[in-house]
Amino acid sequence: MNARQVLNHLNLDAMLLTAWDNIQYVTDAKLYKSMDLYSDYYAAVLRSDGQPIFVGVIPGAGVPEGVEIFEGWEPCSRFFPGQLDQQAEGWAKIFERLLGRLGLLESRIGLDYMPFAMYEKLKKRVTSATFLPCLDQLLIVRAVKNEEEIKLARNAAKVVDAAIEAGFKAIKPGVTERQVFSKIAEKLFELGSEMLPWSAVCRGPRASRETMYPTLSERRLRRGENLRIDVGAVADGYHSDIMRTNTYVQAPDPKNKAVYESLLAIYEQTLKAIKPGAKVSSVYDAAVESYKEAGYRDDSLWTKHGSLGHGVGLKALEFPIIDSKEELGQLDMELKPGMILCPELTIGYKTFSSVDDTQAFFGLEDVTLVTETGYELLTRVSKDLKR
């Protein structure tokens, strides 16, 4: 288990994990996830000399055989904002009992992403332990996927590929952004996605990076507009992430077509920089150089939000981050086989379309596996201009 590398690196006796992605990483439990509630459903402890221990409001749900489940606890039954203090106290009691049973009350314990209220309650109860941050090191270890994780990533990529194709088929003059996304969502759930991590389907000026992830609307597609589709799936806990802006309601005007084809060439040149042994900043440098060679020297056209891509896995945003050497610092990671990246390249500009004299937007993104010899695209939806 790669998570044990973190214990060794930080000289920890154990890690107490409260973020669901890290809990799944060390236990392989398939967890219920909700964005609705101020609630913490699960936790896990990983010791340097033992197997992981799972703690959950829903005992044993999705926990594989061989993973110990902590039974000596009282469930926190309040899941509403008014009871957050009570909930934090309840979890602190659970952790005190668990750490005491494991003989860890005076140990070095790593914490990943514990809520502040819970941390304060825990410190008052477990006064002799030393608590240390371990999230960055966990994310660094998680950046390299094993064979099973790559298999899950391939499946998540297939799900989102099929969903975006369903969205393409729904595009025609007069349909709304929401109607297109409903077809995407239907296919995502049909093929096993557990949730909708985001919902960016937007036309014309709403597709620009200024809005980035606008809410779905009832705006109807018009002739000559392209549609930005940036969606993801979550299958067995693993995310996929794809963006396409190559679909037009009827024919694109010549300038839009030329800009998109320029972006496609920049994107393909950037992908060539993805190879084992290279620094992730070299991918960023390749993209910047390609933009400039294509005549896009004003970086406000394509770097408004900083980085040019990210890792993906149990979270939609993971290491490695595709950014400059200066920005990354110590996180300028060496690319290794098993890493999964999502290069995310865009161009925004003032269009000369007869439909709208406003901000046009073009973007491309794929789930990309670092292999022994280079890269492999796990998402494979066509990038050719469609209409």
ABEGO torsion letter per residue (X at the ends): XAAAAAAAAAGBABBBBABAAAAAAAAGBBBBBBAABBBBABBBBBBAABBBBBBBABBGBGBBBGBBBBABBBBBABABAAAAAAAAAAAAAAAAAAAAAAGAAABBBBBABBBAAAAAAAAAABAABBBBBAAAAAAAAAABBBAAAAAAAAAAAAAAAAAAAAAAAABBBGBBAAAAAAAAAAAAAAAGBABBABBBBBBEAAABAAAGBBBBBABBBBBGBBBBBBBBBBBGGBBBBBBBAABBBEBBBAAAAAAAAAAAAAAAAAAAABBBGBBAAAAAAAAAAAAAAAGBABAAAAAAAEBAEBBBEABABBOBBBBBAAAAEAABBBBBBGBBBBBBBBBBBBBABAABBBBBBBBBBBBBBBBAAEBBBABABBABBBX
